[in-house]
Amino acid sequence: MSLAGRDLINMSDLSAQEIDALMESAAAMAEAIGLDDPETRQSAERLDRIMATAFFEPSTRTRLSFESAMLRLGGGVLGFADPAGSSVSKGESLADTARTLSGYADVLVIRHPKMGAAKVAADAATIPVINAGDGAHSHPTQTLTDLFCIMRTKGHFDGLTVGLMGDLRYGRTVHSLGPALSRLGSRIICISPETLSMPQRHLSQIEDTAAEPPVSVNAIDEVLDELDVLYATRVQIERFSEEQQANAREIAADFVINAALMDRAPEDMILMHPLPRVDEIDPEIDDDPRAVYFEQAHGGVAVRMALVAHLLGLIEQPRDGFRGFATPQERPEEGAPGRARTNAGAGEAKEVPAPADVDCRNVHCISNEERFVSSFFKRLSGGRLACGYCEEPVEEAQT
Ligand code: NCD
């Protein structure tokens, strides 16, 4: 398996074997950086590679853990955390920004409020592009971080029952995590108020690989005693209109996890959260050994080290780990630097020719904002046509 030169836009870009390999490499990275015991930390030699981070939306964990990962690998970082300081504020297109950064760095990490933005950047860039969150669409590196946390605490994915709770409508973390876990053999339960429920197209993705159809409930107590993992999320308040925000906050008040709830929860259940939390987890339970959200966030550095090292072609075999870094002369020619033109992951819906008179009508999709983007489409399982950028279903003209 080689991830060298590839992009990571969606979890469907990765096969189950590639996810396993990344978990193994992340475990090796965790050991090398002394994740569990700082005294055992090894230091990296200088690595002649640069990461660009282009963040058009706020971030604490994702951006800083990517930067920490690259620095711990021995490489360098540059970028911006506020688009107001970049030429995008002068009207530059995202594609031109990505093309330009390709000449300054070896890998590009991008976060953007529009769905499909990372795909536009990847199409324009000549270096590997990593999606660090594109609107309400997808957040694959958070999913890898979540999977790593589950692997370290539970030891496997197969047969686990995982409750995804909170804003399942706009939460990109659960849009990526639910289908990935289902593919790896976990059973998914969606826990949310009706108005924040998981969109059908993600439910279908979960269903495609699930042994039994995903269950959706409106109250945690209906399923609490079945859970191996409870994954809580905040209401994505920035994705609601101003009029809807007060209502969304009110609804979310019924989904708070506190000591009383943890008393009723299974003793071996773990409680995860991608963070930031707002009110959904009471800090009174932070010392409960089942509350693993800060460990989850800390594991993100090792995961992102592994991902970047694979995409840069610095690890070919998972077991090479951190010590296995080739010297520059020994690095495989293929894929480092530069990138493969196509991703080879499993499960990616096939591109289909653009039918006449079909447009993506999703106002949150990058294809409706970015100039010079030509539409492309995919067939979802079940046959519906979807925009290739945001993956939202589109209406086909009746013939
Ligand atoms: C998440 C995100 O940005 O989608 N945060 C993160 O990357 N850890 C979750 C969130 O903002 O609610």
Residues whose N, C-alpha, C, O or C-beta is under 5 A from the ligand:
A	BS01	NCD	R61 T62 G133 Q142 R172 T173 R234 P274 L275 P276
